[in-house]
Amino acid sequence: MYRPGKGKTPRRPGLKKKSNAEKDPVGVYCRIRPLGGENEECCVEMISNSTIQLHAIDGLKANRNGEYKETQYSFKKVFGINTTQKELFEDVAKPLVEDLIQCKNGLLFTYGVTGSGKTFTMTGSPGEGGLLPRSLDMLFNSIGPFQAKRFVFKADDKNGVDIQNDVDALLERQKRDAQPFVPKTPSSRHKTHDPEFADMISPDEACKADNVDEDCCYCIFVSYIEIYNNYIYDLLEDASFDPIRPKPPQSKLLREDQNHNMYVAGCTEVEVKSTEEAFEVFWKGQKKRRIANTQLNRESSRSHSVFTLKLVQAPLDADGDHIMQDKNQVNVSQLCLVDLAGSERTSRTRAEGSRLREAGNINQSLMTLRTCMEVLRENQMCGTNKMVPYRDSKVTHLFKNYFDGEGKVKMIVCVNPKADDYEETMLVMRFAEMTQEVEVARPVDRPICGLAAGRRQRNQAYRDELSRGLDDRAGPSNAEDDPVLLNQLIESLPPLPTCDLVDPADDQTLPRLIEVLEKRHHIRQLMAEQFNKTANTLKSMLQQIDSQCGAKENFIHDQQSKLSEKDKVIISQKMELERLEKKSKTLEYKIDILQKTTDMYEHDKRSLEQELETRAQKLQRELSERRRMEQRMQGMVTDTRLKWEKECDRRVNAKQLEMQNKLWVKDEKLKQLKAIVAESSSSSSTERPDKPQRPSRDRDRIHGQKRSASPSPHPDFRQTPSHQSQSEIRAVQDTSPTYPSVASCVSQWEQRCPVDTGAHCRQAETPRHRGRTPAAGHGGSSVARRRGQRWAADADTNLDCELDLEAGKRVAGEINPVHRRSHSAGGEKWVDHIPPSNVDVDTVMQPIIPNAIQLSTPSGKALSKCHKYVLRHQELASDGEIATKLIKGNVFKTRGGGQAVEFTDVETLKHECLAGPSRKRRSDPSETEEEQENRAPVASTSMAFGYQKRRKP
């Protein structure tokens, strides 16, 4: 008794990812279904047998030129509305069935929107059988005479196949036949009108494969599952029906076998022996598939269905009588026929409840399929190694081995040319165009068995000859069967003498007869030996000829296999050439489109350049006009300024002459008064020696030299400084009655111009010059000088003193000869940071810092050599002019050995137009413009530099 072996798909070393592995693109075909009505608008046009064009419908967004966008898509082949099911099968499914017989896996799935004809393409209708029944018919027509007996191959639960001997298989068959027949409950054929296979395909359309290995035994297993809401259900599972408590079907799990192939655990696999039986099993599961009515399709598939054909083949032994029990010689191949549910938009189907959930899961699984294709294409084209999200959906997870190189992959894109499906059809076309760029590794050929070919034929011939020989031996040997041979045999023997005995004592006749009979017997023995020798020789010759024929047949088979391989290579090269030609045509078309787009962009570019040039010329003219206007305005300003300067000089000279005359008159009067006072004092001292002297005259003599040469003739006690006490004023007034003539005049003059107050103001007065350098007499800390606190206080005092003079006229103060030299003009170095983005302003006053290092980007090396830092920052003021701010700071060293900057104050350099309104406020309404220009500015920041700062007008 033979021990049962277990047959599994052997590991294929060629499936490892290699850089030089041959790859084929995914075969994508397109089928256009006819329109439902004559009045419906069509949006799909078939241009050639490999190209279609989509026409945009009204209401969609047009291009910039106002035309609607029309796109073209290329496929491996396009099937029009008049294509029959047989033509589609011949081009798409038949090569996959032939590869299935040659131990190569295959995957064929239909893709498209709902109502585009996917189920009709896969299943068909009576009289127009689809791809699935035609594949079953071709497969059984090809391997029908070479099928193994039932239960010789037995499927296990781990995606493998067990091999049983004849005895175990016979026991299984007897056990199956002994089971009582249980009639089916309500689903009888008379009520549901299940279609027969004979109604699907006519006998004239039957076909078969040519290259079938006759030295193998075959067996076919079928399974049928559906993926509903991302759960897998077995459609062939015989579940017990409980009318009281019906149980929902149990979902199945995906597992991976020892060869890393994905399979559905616990799925029912039925062994079938004929096309009719296989189609009956398919229709049994088809009735359980979930189908519902929607707004767009009366029989819309709500799940993805997968019908799997598993072909098991094992070679015969050397005698050609029994199947080899070596599990390494057993090959298992699969062909998956997938009917994907159509993508749909809930806004059109108006799905609710469970239909809405089904639509969401269908769209999600199709989106995952699209994502996997995109990642595969990116990995192949860009050389990346991104993880493909197969596990996000059961559909992609189940077929991931096919995309990794386990077999050929083909897709049929079903298109509904109805204009209402334009947007969905365009998305399907984009997915199909992307899928064509994905390449799948070409499956390797199965290993050739080392036994001689033609074993089955020789065994059959031997059996026929043996049965014929047994029949010949069992029949009677009559001479009448072959009289000619009998006559020849009799004539070759010696003739018999006469056997008449006349005399009883005759002793010659019988010995003579005995002698002749002995000679005949001897001749017969010689003939038998000669016949045996000849038969043995002939048998040896026949065996030799048979061995030679076998060797020649093996050689012929090898040559035929090589020839078939060459034919396949030639066919693949032809297909590759066709693909490259189609690709070249597509690229040429794309190049034409790009050329047109480039021309359009060039035209737009030229028009924009012309418009830009026109605007540049207009701007240039405006700039030139503005320059001319500025020059003219500058000329007018210059003329006006010169005119007013001359007028001011004339008025100043006249006023100086007038004041000199008045001063001379006053000096003469003062001399006379002094002489009178001196004479009267000398005379009064002799007369009244006990009277005390006026203390105020000593004070006048002390401060007389510092008093102004021209005191104000109009006294005003309201302008008396705050540091002069009222007691002093009353003391001066009390002395006036003593000398009614002269002393009263002196007292009035002192009240009009206090002597010590004016002298103090003149001493503390700041020199009038453009540079705002503080006086040397001012003390205080460096921080106060930087912040401008002491400067502002002194400047206010000086301003008050200046306003106390005669009629608002300015009296020139003394210039302090002791003036401290600033650090910026001498020993201290500056870092002048000028950013490269600054604009050069054409102003007369420019910030000039001597002994400074000018940098566009400050560095630690430059900061280590300097003590001060200034940053020139430009910004746009509120009136539209550019204001330059000088941000100053001190450089000091840090503990870490670096340098840091402490910012102290900011100065502003700004340009304003005279035509605009002045923002300066006059301190006195009677103050003229000339006096405002000559007045000393009040500083608000520390003047640590040796340059001037322009103030606002």
Secondary structure as GFF3:
##gff-version 3
##sequence-region A 1 953
A	DSSP	beta_strand	5	7	.	.	.	ID=ss1
A	DSSP	three_ten_helix	13	15	.	.	.	ID=ss2
A	DSSP	beta_strand	23	25	.	.	.	ID=ss3
A	DSSP	beta_strand	27	32	.	.	.	ID=ss4
A	DSSP	beta_strand	44	48	.	.	.	ID=ss5
A	DSSP	beta_strand	51	55	.	.	.	ID=ss6
A	DSSP	beta_strand	70	74	.	.	.	ID=ss7
A	DSSP	beta_strand	77	79	.	.	.	ID=ss8
A	DSSP	alpha_helix	85	88	.	.	.	ID=ss9
A	DSSP	pi_helix	89	93	.	.	.	ID=ss10
A	DSSP	alpha_helix	94	101	.	.	.	ID=ss11
A	DSSP	beta_strand	105	112	.	.	.	ID=ss12
A	DSSP	alpha_helix	118	122	.	.	.	ID=ss13
A	DSSP	beta_strand	124	125	.	.	.	ID=ss14
A	DSSP	beta_strand	128	129	.	.	.	ID=ss15
A	DSSP	alpha_helix	131	143	.	.	.	ID=ss16
A	DSSP	three_ten_helix	144	146	.	.	.	ID=ss17
A	DSSP	beta_strand	153	155	.	.	.	ID=ss18
A	DSSP	beta_strand	161	163	.	.	.	ID=ss19
A	DSSP	alpha_helix	166	178	.	.	.	ID=ss20
A	DSSP	alpha_helix	189	192	.	.	.	ID=ss21
A	DSSP	alpha_helix	197	200	.	.	.	ID=ss22
A	DSSP	three_ten_helix	203	205	.	.	.	ID=ss23
A	DSSP	beta_strand	216	228	.	.	.	ID=ss24
A	DSSP	beta_strand	231	234	.	.	.	ID=ss25
A	DSSP	beta_strand	251	256	.	.	.	ID=ss26
A	DSSP	beta_strand	262	265	.	.	.	ID=ss27
A	DSSP	beta_strand	270	272	.	.	.	ID=ss28
A	DSSP	alpha_helix	275	286	.	.	.	ID=ss29
A	DSSP	beta_strand	291	292	.	.	.	ID=ss30
A	DSSP	beta_strand	300	301	.	.	.	ID=ss31
A	DSSP	beta_strand	304	315	.	.	.	ID=ss32
A	DSSP	three_ten_helix	327	329	.	.	.	ID=ss33
A	DSSP	beta_strand	331	339	.	.	.	ID=ss34
A	DSSP	alpha_helix	346	349	.	.	.	ID=ss35
A	DSSP	alpha_helix	354	382	.	.	.	ID=ss36
A	DSSP	three_ten_helix	390	392	.	.	.	ID=ss37
A	DSSP	alpha_helix	394	398	.	.	.	ID=ss38
A	DSSP	alpha_helix	400	401	.	.	.	ID=ss39
A	DSSP	pi_helix	402	406	.	.	.	ID=ss40
A	DSSP	beta_strand	407	415	.	.	.	ID=ss41
A	DSSP	three_ten_helix	419	421	.	.	.	ID=ss42
A	DSSP	alpha_helix	422	435	.	.	.	ID=ss43
A	DSSP	beta_strand	439	441	.	.	.	ID=ss44
A	DSSP	alpha_helix	455	474	.	.	.	ID=ss45
A	DSSP	three_ten_helix	479	481	.	.	.	ID=ss46
A	DSSP	alpha_helix	483	492	.	.	.	ID=ss47
A	DSSP	alpha_helix	509	687	.	.	.	ID=ss48
A	DSSP	alpha_helix	695	703	.	.	.	ID=ss49
A	DSSP	three_ten_helix	704	706	.	.	.	ID=ss50
A	DSSP	three_ten_helix	717	719	.	.	.	ID=ss51
A	DSSP	alpha_helix	726	734	.	.	.	ID=ss52
A	DSSP	three_ten_helix	736	738	.	.	.	ID=ss53
A	DSSP	alpha_helix	743	752	.	.	.	ID=ss54
A	DSSP	alpha_helix	755	763	.	.	.	ID=ss55
A	DSSP	alpha_helix	782	787	.	.	.	ID=ss56
A	DSSP	alpha_helix	789	803	.	.	.	ID=ss57
A	DSSP	three_ten_helix	806	808	.	.	.	ID=ss58
A	DSSP	beta_strand	830	833	.	.	.	ID=ss59
A	DSSP	beta_strand	852	855	.	.	.	ID=ss60
A	DSSP	alpha_helix	860	864	.	.	.	ID=ss61
A	DSSP	beta_strand	868	876	.	.	.	ID=ss62
A	DSSP	beta_strand	882	893	.	.	.	ID=ss63
A	DSSP	beta_strand	899	910	.	.	.	ID=ss64
A	DSSP	alpha_helix	929	934	.	.	.	ID=ss65
###
